[in-house]
Amino acid sequence: MRKKLTKEFSYNKQEKLKSRKQLDALFKKGKSFTVFPLKVFFVFADDTQDTIIKTGVGVSSRHFKRAVQRNRVKRLLREAYRTEKTSLHAALNKGNKKLAIFLLFVDKTLPEYSLLKEKMPLCIQRLIHEVDIKNT
């Protein structure tokens, strides 16, 4: 039982969006929407992607000059995503789709974890809605 929970709520190396080719395709061909303070870019991936979902996070160095602050925001974003992603995985499995996502923090002030924890389910629901539209 413990192994399943660990895998379900993990955010491992295979799930991270690192490929320059996939990132370029995401920003060129992908769609986006905003749930302030997050802007979500997404694109349905081809079958060559090894996992069902790849996710990246980013923060503007224009708004946060210090790397310590940028890293903190990225860490909070990854944690909020990690705890809320199970419903998105279920929708993608049901629709037999693969997705690449990039979460961009667009606010100019350091966020509280509670704010990101509140906004992340809204982003996930919007992505699930897009997956359902693509299935029909």
CNS distance restraints for C-alpha pairs under 8 A (distance, minus, plus):
assign (resid   1 and name CA) (resid   5 and name CA) 6.63 0.50 0.50
assign (resid   2 and name CA) (resid   6 and name CA) 6.21 0.50 0.50
assign (resid   3 and name CA) (resid   7 and name CA) 6.28 0.50 0.50
assign (resid   4 and name CA) (resid   8 and name CA) 6.00 0.50 0.50
assign (resid   5 and name CA) (resid   9 and name CA) 6.24 0.50 0.50
assign (resid   6 and name CA) (resid  10 and name CA) 5.93 0.50 0.50
assign (resid   8 and name CA) (resid  86 and name CA) 7.01 0.50 0.50
assign (resid   9 and name CA) (resid  82 and name CA) 5.94 0.50 0.50
assign (resid   9 and name CA) (resid  83 and name CA) 6.06 0.50 0.50
assign (resid   9 and name CA) (resid  85 and name CA) 7.82 0.50 0.50
assign (resid   9 and name CA) (resid  86 and name CA) 7.50 0.50 0.50
assign (resid  10 and name CA) (resid  82 and name CA) 6.44 0.50 0.50
assign (resid  11 and name CA) (resid  15 and name CA) 6.25 0.50 0.50
assign (resid  11 and name CA) (resid  16 and name CA) 7.54 0.50 0.50
assign (resid  11 and name CA) (resid  78 and name CA) 7.93 0.50 0.50
assign (resid  11 and name CA) (resid  82 and name CA) 5.97 0.50 0.50
assign (resid  12 and name CA) (resid  16 and name CA) 6.90 0.50 0.50
assign (resid  14 and name CA) (resid  50 and name CA) 7.82 0.50 0.50
assign (resid  14 and name CA) (resid  51 and name CA) 6.79 0.50 0.50
assign (resid  14 and name CA) (resid  54 and name CA) 7.56 0.50 0.50
assign (resid  15 and name CA) (resid  51 and name CA) 6.63 0.50 0.50
assign (resid  15 and name CA) (resid  53 and name CA) 6.21 0.50 0.50
assign (resid  15 and name CA) (resid  54 and name CA) 4.67 0.50 0.50
assign (resid  15 and name CA) (resid  55 and name CA) 6.16 0.50 0.50
assign (resid  16 and name CA) (resid  54 and name CA) 5.26 0.50 0.50
assign (resid  16 and name CA) (resid  55 and name CA) 5.08 0.50 0.50
assign (resid  16 and name CA) (resid  56 and name CA) 5.86 0.50 0.50
assign (resid  17 and name CA) (resid  22 and name CA) 7.58 0.50 0.50
assign (resid  17 and name CA) (resid  23 and name CA) 7.41 0.50 0.50
assign (resid  17 and name CA) (resid  54 and name CA) 4.93 0.50 0.50
assign (resid  17 and name CA) (resid  55 and name CA) 4.91 0.50 0.50
assign (resid  17 and name CA) (resid  56 and name CA) 4.87 0.50 0.50
assign (resid  17 and name CA) (resid 100 and name CA) 7.27 0.50 0.50
assign (resid  17 and name CA) (resid 101 and name CA) 7.77 0.50 0.50
assign (resid  17 and name CA) (resid 102 and name CA) 7.85 0.50 0.50
assign (resid  18 and name CA) (resid  22 and name CA) 7.70 0.50 0.50
assign (resid  18 and name CA) (resid  23 and name CA) 7.34 0.50 0.50
assign (resid  18 and name CA) (resid  56 and name CA) 7.27 0.50 0.50
assign (resid  19 and name CA) (resid  23 and name CA) 6.19 0.50 0.50
assign (resid  20 and name CA) (resid  24 and name CA) 6.07 0.50 0.50
assign (resid  21 and name CA) (resid  25 and name CA) 6.28 0.50 0.50
assign (resid  22 and name CA) (resid  26 and name CA) 6.00 0.50 0.50
assign (resid  22 and name CA) (resid 100 and name CA) 7.78 0.50 0.50
assign (resid  23 and name CA) (resid  27 and name CA) 6.31 0.50 0.50
assign (resid  24 and name CA) (resid  28 and name CA) 6.03 0.50 0.50
assign (resid  25 and name CA) (resid  29 and name CA) 5.55 0.50 0.50
assign (resid  25 and name CA) (resid  30 and name CA) 6.91 0.50 0.50
assign (resid  25 and name CA) (resid  43 and name CA) 7.94 0.50 0.50
assign (resid  26 and name CA) (resid  30 and name CA) 4.73 0.50 0.50
assign (resid  26 and name CA) (resid  31 and name CA) 7.92 0.50 0.50
assign (resid  26 and name CA) (resid  41 and name CA) 6.96 0.50 0.50
assign (resid  26 and name CA) (resid  42 and name CA) 6.26 0.50 0.50
assign (resid  26 and name CA) (resid  43 and name CA) 5.61 0.50 0.50
assign (resid  26 and name CA) (resid 100 and name CA) 7.09 0.50 0.50
assign (resid  26 and name CA) (resid 101 and name CA) 7.70 0.50 0.50
assign (resid  27 and name CA) (resid  31 and name CA) 7.94 0.50 0.50
assign (resid  27 and name CA) (resid  41 and name CA) 7.13 0.50 0.50
assign (resid  29 and name CA) (resid  43 and name CA) 7.07 0.50 0.50
assign (resid  30 and name CA) (resid  41 and name CA) 6.44 0.50 0.50
assign (resid  30 and name CA) (resid  42 and name CA) 5.35 0.50 0.50
assign (resid  30 and name CA) (resid  43 and name CA) 4.46 0.50 0.50
assign (resid  30 and name CA) (resid  44 and name CA) 7.81 0.50 0.50
assign (resid  31 and name CA) (resid  41 and name CA) 5.74 0.50 0.50
assign (resid  31 and name CA) (resid  42 and name CA) 5.53 0.50 0.50
assign (resid  31 and name CA) (resid  43 and name CA) 6.34 0.50 0.50
assign (resid  32 and name CA) (resid  39 and name CA) 6.96 0.50 0.50
assign (resid  32 and name CA) (resid  40 and name CA) 5.38 0.50 0.50
assign (resid  32 and name CA) (resid  41 and name CA) 4.27 0.50 0.50
assign (resid  32 and name CA) (resid  42 and name CA) 6.17 0.50 0.50
assign (resid  33 and name CA) (resid  39 and name CA) 5.85 0.50 0.50
assign (resid  33 and name CA) (resid  40 and name CA) 5.47 0.50 0.50
assign (resid  33 and name CA) (resid  41 and name CA) 6.81 0.50 0.50
assign (resid  34 and name CA) (resid  38 and name CA) 5.80 0.50 0.50
assign (resid  34 and name CA) (resid  39 and name CA) 4.30 0.50 0.50
assign (resid  34 and name CA) (resid  40 and name CA) 6.08 0.50 0.50
assign (resid  35 and name CA) (resid  39 and name CA) 6.23 0.50 0.50
assign (resid  35 and name CA) (resid  40 and name CA) 7.80 0.50 0.50
assign (resid  35 and name CA) (resid 119 and name CA) 6.98 0.50 0.50
assign (resid  35 and name CA) (resid 122 and name CA) 7.31 0.50 0.50
assign (resid  35 and name CA) (resid 123 and name CA) 6.53 0.50 0.50
assign (resid  36 and name CA) (resid 106 and name CA) 7.50 0.50 0.50
assign (resid  36 and name CA) (resid 107 and name CA) 7.56 0.50 0.50
assign (resid  36 and name CA) (resid 119 and name CA) 7.81 0.50 0.50
assign (resid  37 and name CA) (resid 105 and name CA) 5.90 0.50 0.50
assign (resid  37 and name CA) (resid 106 and name CA) 5.46 0.50 0.50
assign (resid  37 and name CA) (resid 107 and name CA) 5.21 0.50 0.50
assign (resid  38 and name CA) (resid 103 and name CA) 6.51 0.50 0.50
assign (resid  38 and name CA) (resid 104 and name CA) 5.61 0.50 0.50
assign (resid  38 and name CA) (resid 105 and name CA) 4.78 0.50 0.50
assign (resid  38 and name CA) (resid 106 and name CA) 5.86 0.50 0.50
assign (resid  38 and name CA) (resid 107 and name CA) 7.70 0.50 0.50
assign (resid  38 and name CA) (resid 119 and name CA) 8.00 0.50 0.50
assign (resid  39 and name CA) (resid 103 and name CA) 6.00 0.50 0.50
assign (resid  39 and name CA) (resid 104 and name CA) 5.07 0.50 0.50
assign (resid  39 and name CA) (resid 105 and name CA) 6.39 0.50 0.50
assign (resid  39 and name CA) (resid 106 and name CA) 6.69 0.50 0.50
assign (resid  40 and name CA) (resid 101 and name CA) 6.96 0.50 0.50
assign (resid  40 and name CA) (resid 102 and name CA) 5.83 0.50 0.50
assign (resid  40 and name CA) (resid 103 and name CA) 4.83 0.50 0.50
assign (resid  40 and name CA) (resid 104 and name CA) 6.26 0.50 0.50
assign (resid  40 and name CA) (resid 123 and name CA) 7.45 0.50 0.50
assign (resid  41 and name CA) (resid 101 and name CA) 5.67 0.50 0.50
assign (resid  41 and name CA) (resid 102 and name CA) 5.08 0.50 0.50
assign (resid  41 and name CA) (resid 103 and name CA) 6.57 0.50 0.50
assign (resid  41 and name CA) (resid 104 and name CA) 7.93 0.50 0.50
assign (resid  42 and name CA) (resid  99 and name CA) 6.95 0.50 0.50
assign (resid  42 and name CA) (resid 100 and name CA) 5.56 0.50 0.50
assign (resid  42 and name CA) (resid 101 and name CA) 4.43 0.50 0.50
assign (resid  42 and name CA) (resid 102 and name CA) 6.39 0.50 0.50
assign (resid  43 and name CA) (resid  99 and name CA) 5.90 0.50 0.50
assign (resid  43 and name CA) (resid 100 and name CA) 5.44 0.50 0.50
assign (resid  43 and name CA) (resid 101 and name CA) 6.77 0.50 0.50
assign (resid  44 and name CA) (resid  97 and name CA) 7.13 0.50 0.50
assign (resid  44 and name CA) (resid  98 and name CA) 5.76 0.50 0.50
assign (resid  44 and name CA) (resid  99 and name CA) 4.50 0.50 0.50
assign (resid  44 and name CA) (resid 100 and name CA) 6.27 0.50 0.50
assign (resid  45 and name CA) (resid  49 and name CA) 6.70 0.50 0.50
assign (resid  45 and name CA) (resid  97 and name CA) 7.78 0.50 0.50
assign (resid  45 and name CA) (resid  98 and name CA) 5.21 0.50 0.50
assign (resid  45 and name CA) (resid  99 and name CA) 5.10 0.50 0.50
assign (resid  45 and name CA) (resid 100 and name CA) 6.11 0.50 0.50
assign (resid  46 and name CA) (resid  98 and name CA) 6.94 0.50 0.50
assign (resid  47 and name CA) (resid  98 and name CA) 7.36 0.50 0.50
assign (resid  49 and name CA) (resid  98 and name CA) 7.44 0.50 0.50
assign (resid  51 and name CA) (resid  98 and name CA) 7.43 0.50 0.50
assign (resid  52 and name CA) (resid  89 and name CA) 7.53 0.50 0.50
assign (resid  52 and name CA) (resid  92 and name CA) 7.22 0.50 0.50
assign (resid  52 and name CA) (resid  93 and name CA) 7.68 0.50 0.50
assign (resid  52 and name CA) (resid  97 and name CA) 7.03 0.50 0.50
assign (resid  52 and name CA) (resid  98 and name CA) 4.62 0.50 0.50
assign (resid  52 and name CA) (resid  99 and name CA) 6.41 0.50 0.50
assign (resid  53 and name CA) (resid  89 and name CA) 7.62 0.50 0.50
assign (resid  53 and name CA) (resid  98 and name CA) 5.69 0.50 0.50
assign (resid  53 and name CA) (resid  99 and name CA) 4.85 0.50 0.50
assign (resid  53 and name CA) (resid 100 and name CA) 5.73 0.50 0.50
assign (resid  53 and name CA) (resid 101 and name CA) 7.56 0.50 0.50
assign (resid  54 and name CA) (resid  99 and name CA) 6.47 0.50 0.50
assign (resid  54 and name CA) (resid 100 and name CA) 4.74 0.50 0.50
assign (resid  54 and name CA) (resid 101 and name CA) 6.15 0.50 0.50
assign (resid  55 and name CA) (resid 100 and name CA) 5.95 0.50 0.50
assign (resid  55 and name CA) (resid 101 and name CA) 4.73 0.50 0.50
assign (resid  55 and name CA) (resid 102 and name CA) 5.62 0.50 0.50
assign (resid  55 and name CA) (resid 103 and name CA) 7.57 0.50 0.50
assign (resid  56 and name CA) (resid 101 and name CA) 6.32 0.50 0.50
assign (resid  56 and name CA) (resid 102 and name CA) 4.60 0.50 0.50
assign (resid  56 and name CA) (resid 103 and name CA) 6.19 0.50 0.50
assign (resid  57 and name CA) (resid  74 and name CA) 6.12 0.50 0.50
assign (resid  57 and name CA) (resid  77 and name CA) 6.99 0.50 0.50
assign (resid  57 and name CA) (resid  78 and name CA) 7.07 0.50 0.50
assign (resid  57 and name CA) (resid 102 and name CA) 5.56 0.50 0.50
assign (resid  57 and name CA) (resid 103 and name CA) 4.70 0.50 0.50
assign (resid  57 and name CA) (resid 104 and name CA) 5.83 0.50 0.50
assign (resid  57 and name CA) (resid 105 and name CA) 7.93 0.50 0.50
assign (resid  58 and name CA) (resid  74 and name CA) 6.32 0.50 0.50
assign (resid  58 and name CA) (resid 102 and name CA) 7.51 0.50 0.50
assign (resid  58 and name CA) (resid 103 and name CA) 6.31 0.50 0.50
assign (resid  58 and name CA) (resid 104 and name CA) 4.82 0.50 0.50
assign (resid  58 and name CA) (resid 105 and name CA) 6.36 0.50 0.50
assign (resid  59 and name CA) (resid  64 and name CA) 7.66 0.50 0.50
assign (resid  59 and name CA) (resid  70 and name CA) 5.90 0.50 0.50
assign (resid  59 and name CA) (resid  73 and name CA) 7.16 0.50 0.50
assign (resid  59 and name CA) (resid  74 and name CA) 6.78 0.50 0.50
assign (resid  59 and name CA) (resid 104 and name CA) 5.87 0.50 0.50
assign (resid  59 and name CA) (resid 105 and name CA) 5.19 0.50 0.50
assign (resid  59 and name CA) (resid 106 and name CA) 7.09 0.50 0.50
assign (resid  60 and name CA) (resid  64 and name CA) 6.36 0.50 0.50
assign (resid  60 and name CA) (resid  70 and name CA) 7.59 0.50 0.50
assign (resid  60 and name CA) (resid 105 and name CA) 7.31 0.50 0.50
assign (resid  60 and name CA) (resid 106 and name CA) 7.19 0.50 0.50
assign (resid  61 and name CA) (resid  65 and name CA) 5.30 0.50 0.50
assign (resid  61 and name CA) (resid  66 and name CA) 7.62 0.50 0.50
assign (resid  61 and name CA) (resid  67 and name CA) 7.89 0.50 0.50
assign (resid  61 and name CA) (resid  70 and name CA) 7.19 0.50 0.50
assign (resid  63 and name CA) (resid 107 and name CA) 7.85 0.50 0.50
assign (resid  63 and name CA) (resid 108 and name CA) 5.33 0.50 0.50
assign (resid  63 and name CA) (resid 109 and name CA) 7.89 0.50 0.50
assign (resid  64 and name CA) (resid  69 and name CA) 6.27 0.50 0.50
assign (resid  64 and name CA) (resid  70 and name CA) 5.99 0.50 0.50
assign (resid  64 and name CA) (resid 108 and name CA) 7.33 0.50 0.50
assign (resid  65 and name CA) (resid  69 and name CA) 7.71 0.50 0.50
assign (resid  65 and name CA) (resid  70 and name CA) 7.81 0.50 0.50
assign (resid  66 and name CA) (resid  70 and name CA) 6.60 0.50 0.50
assign (resid  67 and name CA) (resid  71 and name CA) 5.92 0.50 0.50
assign (resid  68 and name CA) (resid  72 and name CA) 6.21 0.50 0.50
assign (resid  69 and name CA) (resid  73 and name CA) 6.35 0.50 0.50
assign (resid  69 and name CA) (resid 110 and name CA) 7.52 0.50 0.50
assign (resid  70 and name CA) (resid  74 and name CA) 6.23 0.50 0.50
assign (resid  71 and name CA) (resid  75 and name CA) 6.03 0.50 0.50
assign (resid  72 and name CA) (resid  76 and name CA) 6.21 0.50 0.50
assign (resid  73 and name CA) (resid  77 and name CA) 6.15 0.50 0.50
assign (resid  73 and name CA) (resid 105 and name CA) 7.84 0.50 0.50
assign (resid  73 and name CA) (resid 110 and name CA) 7.07 0.50 0.50
assign (resid  73 and name CA) (resid 111 and name CA) 7.11 0.50 0.50
assign (resid  74 and name CA) (resid  78 and name CA) 6.15 0.50 0.50
assign (resid  75 and name CA) (resid  79 and name CA) 6.22 0.50 0.50
assign (resid  76 and name CA) (resid  80 and name CA) 6.15 0.50 0.50
assign (resid  76 and name CA) (resid 113 and name CA) 6.16 0.50 0.50
assign (resid  76 and name CA) (resid 116 and name CA) 7.46 0.50 0.50
assign (resid  77 and name CA) (resid  81 and name CA) 6.13 0.50 0.50
assign (resid  77 and name CA) (resid 103 and name CA) 7.81 0.50 0.50
assign (resid  77 and name CA) (resid 116 and name CA) 6.80 0.50 0.50
assign (resid  78 and name CA) (resid  82 and name CA) 5.93 0.50 0.50
assign (resid  79 and name CA) (resid  83 and name CA) 6.34 0.50 0.50
assign (resid  80 and name CA) (resid  84 and name CA) 6.45 0.50 0.50
assign (resid  80 and name CA) (resid 113 and name CA) 7.64 0.50 0.50
assign (resid  80 and name CA) (resid 116 and name CA) 6.27 0.50 0.50
assign (resid  80 and name CA) (resid 117 and name CA) 5.26 0.50 0.50
assign (resid  80 and name CA) (resid 120 and name CA) 6.40 0.50 0.50
assign (resid  81 and name CA) (resid  85 and name CA) 5.82 0.50 0.50
assign (resid  81 and name CA) (resid 120 and name CA) 6.42 0.50 0.50
assign (resid  84 and name CA) (resid 120 and name CA) 7.02 0.50 0.50
assign (resid  84 and name CA) (resid 121 and name CA) 6.35 0.50 0.50
assign (resid  84 and name CA) (resid 124 and name CA) 7.57 0.50 0.50
assign (resid  85 and name CA) (resid  89 and name CA) 6.33 0.50 0.50
assign (resid  85 and name CA) (resid 124 and name CA) 7.11 0.50 0.50
assign (resid  86 and name CA) (resid  90 and name CA) 6.29 0.50 0.50
assign (resid  87 and name CA) (resid  91 and name CA) 6.29 0.50 0.50
assign (resid  87 and name CA) (resid 124 and name CA) 7.72 0.50 0.50
assign (resid  88 and name CA) (resid  92 and name CA) 6.20 0.50 0.50
assign (resid  88 and name CA) (resid 124 and name CA) 6.27 0.50 0.50
assign (resid  88 and name CA) (resid 125 and name CA) 7.72 0.50 0.50
assign (resid  88 and name CA) (resid 127 and name CA) 7.41 0.50 0.50
assign (resid  88 and name CA) (resid 128 and name CA) 5.99 0.50 0.50
assign (resid  89 and name CA) (resid  93 and name CA) 6.08 0.50 0.50
assign (resid  90 and name CA) (resid  94 and name CA) 6.15 0.50 0.50
assign (resid  91 and name CA) (resid  95 and name CA) 6.18 0.50 0.50
assign (resid  91 and name CA) (resid 128 and name CA) 6.31 0.50 0.50
assign (resid  91 and name CA) (resid 131 and name CA) 7.24 0.50 0.50
assign (resid  91 and name CA) (resid 132 and name CA) 7.86 0.50 0.50
assign (resid  92 and name CA) (resid  96 and name CA) 5.71 0.50 0.50
assign (resid  92 and name CA) (resid  97 and name CA) 5.15 0.50 0.50
assign (resid  92 and name CA) (resid  98 and name CA) 6.63 0.50 0.50
assign (resid  92 and name CA) (resid  99 and name CA) 7.90 0.50 0.50
assign (resid  92 and name CA) (resid 128 and name CA) 7.91 0.50 0.50
assign (resid  92 and name CA) (resid 131 and name CA) 7.01 0.50 0.50
assign (resid  93 and name CA) (resid  97 and name CA) 6.65 0.50 0.50
assign (resid  95 and name CA) (resid 131 and name CA) 7.34 0.50 0.50
assign (resid  95 and name CA) (resid 132 and name CA) 7.55 0.50 0.50
assign (resid  95 and name CA) (resid 135 and name CA) 6.26 0.50 0.50
assign (resid  97 and name CA) (resid 131 and name CA) 7.82 0.50 0.50
assign (resid 111 and name CA) (resid 115 and name CA) 6.66 0.50 0.50
assign (resid 111 and name CA) (resid 116 and name CA) 7.22 0.50 0.50
assign (resid 112 and name CA) (resid 116 and name CA) 6.85 0.50 0.50
assign (resid 113 and name CA) (resid 117 and name CA) 6.00 0.50 0.50
assign (resid 114 and name CA) (resid 118 and name CA) 6.08 0.50 0.50
assign (resid 115 and name CA) (resid 119 and name CA) 6.27 0.50 0.50
assign (resid 116 and name CA) (resid 120 and name CA) 5.86 0.50 0.50
assign (resid 117 and name CA) (resid 121 and name CA) 7.39 0.50 0.50
assign (resid 118 and name CA) (resid 122 and name CA) 7.66 0.50 0.50
assign (resid 119 and name CA) (resid 123 and name CA) 6.58 0.50 0.50
assign (resid 120 and name CA) (resid 124 and name CA) 6.23 0.50 0.50
assign (resid 121 and name CA) (resid 125 and name CA) 6.03 0.50 0.50
assign (resid 122 and name CA) (resid 126 and name CA) 6.23 0.50 0.50
assign (resid 123 and name CA) (resid 127 and name CA) 6.26 0.50 0.50
assign (resid 124 and name CA) (resid 128 and name CA) 6.15 0.50 0.50
assign (resid 125 and name CA) (resid 129 and name CA) 6.14 0.50 0.50
assign (resid 126 and name CA) (resid 130 and name CA) 6.37 0.50 0.50
assign (resid 127 and name CA) (resid 131 and name CA) 6.25 0.50 0.50
assign (resid 128 and name CA) (resid 132 and name CA) 6.18 0.50 0.50
assign (resid 129 and name CA) (resid 133 and name CA) 6.23 0.50 0.50
assign (resid 130 and name CA) (resid 134 and name CA) 6.19 0.50 0.50
assign (resid 131 and name CA) (resid 135 and name CA) 6.29 0.50 0.50
assign (resid 132 and name CA) (resid 136 and name CA) 6.62 0.50 0.50
